[in-house]
């Protein structure tokens, strides 16, 4: 495995950013990430925390494994998606007998990068969550590598930067396949309006990876449906209230709309509040995430029509298990270091069943069974997980100043990729969406 983890790689990543403001922000954040903290107080704090939370858990084969603390960085708990994610995180830390520490970044990149030193100071060697933007991933990656913190980020990853470019402590990047999800949601939304009419697009967060791919998936569906007129495109920033404000403008600008494609369920809820106030029952709305409230709205109607359920509790639990396994010696194969978590299209036909499986009662996952170190003989991811080929994943994106790590073009990569895909398909034996 060729390692190219160095300062120049991160500088190249910043230079490749197309937005000058993003480049300046990245360089500022990189400096912040490398800012020194007095070594003696930090070491003392780490030692105290580590001693307080040291422990072991016995594997199915009789091996004692380290526990410790798993920290997470998420937007906050005012968003239904992250509440659902948090349920999976708490279930995972309990099952793995690890301590939990929460950090909320509020989509503030500087705040999130600054939190990494607190993660270290509290003795945590495991970290999961979602970066605020893809642009801060290189700065975060440098810090977690220096701090020797095992990290699994979800959703955001700087294009053409892969975990192998950073080192072993960026264990894996795990994300739902956003382009495919958006394409399937848009296709179903268009079907429900007869594949014709004016559709308002409420975009996500400018510069974020999910927004980029969800917009691409939407564009692919529009290209296949010439009767659709796509309008709008203002950013809702994954926020209900901001999306509500955008929608208030849209109903004035496009009173003849027949549907709204919102890039997340939280944004869809802001849209729905406006439509419900105006009794615009004929306008169909889509979201993405499969949040509890949105599944209920699909069941009851009339506006909420379709979403895609990426099952945030599973993504959180799977990520926590991955850092736990890495702490205990698991070395992922190259194709395992970038993985898709499969998602499920939700319409009126299957919304109630999906709600019952995930949100009614206990979470439907055996977290310990996901672990390759706790259950090395019969581990089960409990959702379909697919390796990502980064060349295909980022196909069509600007490569100026960037290059894909040569390990992905070596002769054995395709065979190893196919082996990993087959192994995960075989290991997927249970879970709420196992057919």
Secondary structure, 3 states (H helix, E strand, C coil): CCCCCCHHHHHHHHHCCCCHHHHHHHHHHHHHHCCCCCHHHHHHHHHHHHHHHCCEEECCCCCEEECCEEEEEECCCCCHHHHHHHHHHHHHHHHCCCEEEEEECCCCHHHHHHHHHHHHHCCCCEEEECCCCHHHHHHHHHHHHHHCCEEEEECCCCCCCCHHHHCCCEEEEEECCHHHHHHHHHHHHHHHCCCCEEEEEEECCCCCHHHHHHHHHHHHHHHCCCCEEEEEEEECCCCHHHHHHHHHHHHHHCCCCCEEEECCHHHHHHHHHHHHHCCCCCCEEECCECCHHHHHHHHHCCCEEEEEECCHHHHHHHHHHHHHHHHCCCCCCHHHHEEEECCEEECCCCHHHHHHHHCCCCCCCCHHHHCCCCCCCCCCCCCCEEECCHHHHCCCCCCCCCCCCHHHHCCCHHHHHHHHHHHHHHHCCCCCCCC
